[in-house]
Each structure stands twice: as C-alpha cells, then as structure tokens.
Amino acid sequence: MSNKFGRSYRIVIDPLDGGEPIIVTMPLTVRFNVQRSILDSFNTLDIDIYNLGKSARDRIFQDRFNISGRTIRFEGGYDTLSLMFDGTISEASSAREGVDIVTKISAYSGKFDMNETQTFTTIDGGNTVGDVIEFLIGQFPTLTRGAVGDFSDVLQRPTVLNGNTYDLIRKYSDNQVFVDNNRVYVLKRYETTENQVFVINAQTGLLETPRRDDAYLTTSTLFEPRIDIGQRVELESGVLPIYNGQYKVVGINHEGVISEAVGGNCRTMLQLFVGNNRFEVVNG
C-alpha cells in the first residue's frame, strides 16, 4: 500500500478585519467533513478546531445572520498538501466541551455569487453558446473560470440575457455546470478536466467493494485529498473486476480526524459516473 501515514493539514482564514490571515495547522486537532459534488448543490465544509487560541477564536466568530464574506481554505494530505475546500464562512463559534474548547466552522463555496449575481444584456448573433457561457462566467464578482467544454453551436440571432447569471449558464449548458472551490466548470457528461488519471486500488487505499446505483459507482478509500471533482480515475477492484475501468469523479466526501493527540479515522468517499469509459479531456 502507498505511504499514507502522517496526515497533516493547513487552514487559512481571512477574517477581513484588517489583520493578517489566521493560519491553523498541527499540532491542533481538527475534525472535518467536506462535501463536494457536480450535482446542483453548494459544496460545504464543517470543521471543528480544538483548543484554538482566544485571539483567533474572537476574530473567527461569525453569526449565521451576518454575511461578512470571510474566507476559509482547507488543505490536507501527507508529504504534500492538496486543496480540499475553498469558500466562505457562513457560521463560526466556540464553546467548551469537557476539557476542550471547540471552534465550529461551517462554510460553503460559491453560494453568494450563485444566488445574487444578475445579468441584463444582449449578445449579438454569430456568437457560439461557449461565447455566451464565457461571458456569463465573467459576470461573477468572486467566482472564477475553471474549465469550459465544447459548446460550439452558433447562435444565429441576438441573445437576450436577463436574470440570475448562474441560472442562465444552466440554461445554455443544458444544466452541465457546477462550482467547485470557487471556480465555475461547464462540462458535458463525457468531458473531464485535464488532471492526471488517478489509480484507485488496494495498494493506493481502496477500502471497500464498489457499489453501483444506476449510472454511478460509490466507493471509499483511505484519505485522498489529491482527487478533484471532474477528473478521471482508474478503478481496479480485485473483488469485482467487472467494474474496473476509467470513471469521472462527480462527488467527493472527505471525513475524519487529523491529530497528533488522539486516534481517528480519515476516509474519502467517491461517487463515480459510469459512462462508457470514453472521456474527452478539456484543457482549461
């Protein structure tokens, strides 16, 4: 099995109070749950930080009724760290639990831009659907472009764009849009990102036999933050080789504890699109 010992993490929080960002890392204990999906929902982070200093706790505090725009980045891994979540804090508070003071943070990725950004304009005829999508992505104040696939159909007439910007992207992409780590991706079902093909087998940490539900496979591995939404993976199951092949990652759930003081499991649950094992790579 690959070397998956010595888990580590790094949290960077910008309280937007004029001071330096707060950086949290080992040896503080964290318990976390990261949900990322290609489906039409917000990606979320729930994380508990144990025994953070009072000054940092006070700066992080966030009432859920107060929209402040404070940001959080969460990286994890082993010898090197990978970005697991990049988003905005929705709520943060601290309380004593036994001998520990636990700071609980909830965050989401892209929610404000997706809900609030509006577009009212007309695009000239002769542009492609891809041109319209690129224009719409540029209207978001904080979200940036991730990757856009092949949307080359030409619009013969002027196109009127009125309404919620994210809804307009859904309309012109046939609902093939998602936000991951504050970046907008518009990919067709058989299009994947340019990331490397990651092999999932017993040697790299496969924990259970894959389970199929309609067009999707679900499986879990030892904590693996290097895998991203939209990329391809190569599944190698010794128990059910019928499922071996390449798949598109459409859902990721990282969950567990990283600590030098207490034991705790960490695992990554993956949802994979079955497709036909033939994918087109989109280069940005």
N, C-alpha and C positions, 0 to 999 in steps of 0.2 A: 504494500500500500504506500502511496505517496506520503511525504512528510507533512503531517497535519497536526503538529504539536506546537505549543507555544502561541496560542491565539493572542491577538492583540487588536487594538482599536484606536481610533482618534476621532474626537468630536470637536468641531469648530462652530461656536455660536457667536453671532453678531447681535448684541442687544440693542444696537442703534442708539446708544446713549452718549456717543462721542468718545468712548474709551476704546481700548484695544479689544479685539475679539477674545472670547474665553475659549481656551483650549483645554480639553479634558482627555486624559489618557491613563495608562496604567500607572500606579497600582490600584486605582479606584475600580471598584466592581460595578459592572453595568448588566442590566437585564433588558433585553430588547425584542421587538417584533417589527419586522419590516415587511410591508405588503406592496408588491409592485405587479402591475397587470397591464396587458394590452387591451383588456376589456374596458368598457366605458365607465370608469370609476377613477377616483383620485387615489394616487399612491400615498401610503401613510407610514408613519413611524411612531411607535410608542416605546419609550425608553425610560428606565429607572436608573438613576445615578446615585450610588451610595456614598454618603458622607462627604459631599462636596462642601467646600469652604463657604462660610456665611456671606462673604462679599459676592462671590459668584452666584450663590443662591438668590440673593437680593436682586442682582442685575438680570437674572434669567426670568424672574417671576413674570407671568403673563396671564392675565384674566381672560377667560374664553370669550367674554363680551367686548373685549378691547382689541381691535385689529391694529397691530403695530408694525407688521412686516418684518419682525425679527427672523433671522435665517439660521438654519442648522444644517451642517454637513456631517455625515456619519460614515467613517471609513473603517474597514475591518480586514483581517487576513492573518497571515503568518509571517513569513520573512518580509513580504511586501504587503502594503495595504491597498485595497481597492475601494472605490466609491460605492457605497451601498444605498445612500439616500441623500438627496439634496432638496431642501424645501423650506417651508415657512412654519414657524411655531404657531400653533393655534391655542395652546394652553400649557402653562408650566407652573408648578407649585411644589412646595416641600413640606414634609411632615415627619414627625418621629414615629418609627416603627420598631418597638423594642429598644435595643441599644443603638440602632442606626437612624440617621436622618436621610430620608429618601427623597430625591428630587425627581418628580414625574413630569415628563415632557411628551406632549402629543404634537405631531406636525403633519403637514400634507404638502404635496408637490403640485404646483400649478393652479390650485383651486381658484384664487382670486382672479387671475388673468382669464381663466376659462369661463368664469361666471360673469365677469364685469366688462370685458373688452367688447366694444361695439364698432361696427364698420358701416359707413354710409357713403358709397361712391359708385361710379360706373366704370367698368373696364371695357376698352374698345374691342370690337370684333377682330378676329385674326389671332388673338392670344390663345394659348393652349390651356387646358384645365390645370396643368402643372404651373403655368404662369400665375393663374388665379390663386392657387394654393400657396405659392411662394409669397405673393403679395400679402395674403391674409396672415401668414405666419409673421411677417414683418410688422404687423399692427400691434402685436402684444408688447406691453411695456417691459416685462421682465423675462418672459419665456423666450428661448432662442431656438434656432433651427437645429434639429437633429439630423434627419435624413428624409428625403422625398423620393419616392419611386417613380415609375414610368406612368405619367399621366399626360400623354402626348396628343390626345384628341383636341382638335382645333374648334374653338367656338366661333361660329360664323357671324353672330350678331353681338352687339354690345351687351355686356353682362352687368345687371344691376345687383349690387351687393348691399343689402340693408338688413341689419340685425346683429345678433350675437356672433362674434367672429369665430368662435370655436364651432358653433352650430353650422356656420357657413362652410367651414372646412369639412365637417362631417358630410354635408350635402354634396359637395363637389368631389369628395373622395369615396363616396358610397360607404361612409362610416368606417373607413380604414385609417383612422387617426388615433393616436394616443400620446400622452405626455409621460415622460419618464425622466426623473431627476432634472426637472425644469427645462427639458428640451422636447420639442414637438417633432414627432415622427409620423409620416404619412406613407404607409407601406401596404401594398396589396398582400393578399393571403400568402402568396408564394414568394414574396420578396423578403430578404433578410438583410441585416446590417453587415458591414464589412469585417466585423470581429472574427477572430480565428474560430475554427471548429473545435469545440471543447469536448474531449472524450470523457464519458461517464461510464465507469465500470467498477468492479470490485477493488481494483488497485487504486483508483482515484477517489474512492469513498462511497460507492453505491451502497445504500443501506437496506433496500427492500426491493422486492419484485415489482416492476411497473404494473400499474393498473390502468385499464382502458375504460373510458367513458365517452361514447360516441366518437367524435373526431379528435379526442385528446387523450394523452397519457399523463399519469401522475406518478411521480417517484420522488424519493428523498435521498440525500447524500449527506456525508459529513459537511460541516460548514464550508461553503464555497462561494465567497463573495466576488470572484472573478467573472462569474457568468452574468450576462446582461440580457434584458428584455430585447427580443427581436433578432438575436443571434442564433446560429445553428449549433447544435450539439450532436455528437455521435454516441448513441446509446449501445452498450454492449452488456447484455444480460445473459448470464450463464444458465439461469433457470428457465427463462422464456426467450430463447433466441429468435422466435418469430417476430419479436418487437425490435430486434437490432436494426439500426439504420440511423439516418440523419433526421432531425426534427427541428422545428422552430420553437424557441422559448417564448411562451405567451404569458407566463405567470411565475413569479418568484416570491417565496416566503422564507425570510431568514428569521430564525427564532432561537434564543438561548441566553446563556450567561457567559460573560468573559470576566475572569477574576483570577488573581493570584492567591486569594484568601480562602475561597470556598469552591467546592466542586460544582460542576454544572455542564449539562449537555448543550451543544450547538449543532443545529442541523439546517439544511436548506431543502425546502420542498419546491419541486419544479412542476409546472404544467406545460406540456409539450403538444404542439399542433402536429397531428399525424401527417396530413397532406399526402403527397405521393413521392416523398424523398427527393424531389427535384425543386431546388430553390434558386432564385435569381438574386445575386448579391448586389446591393445598392451601395455605391461608393459615395456616401455623404449626400 
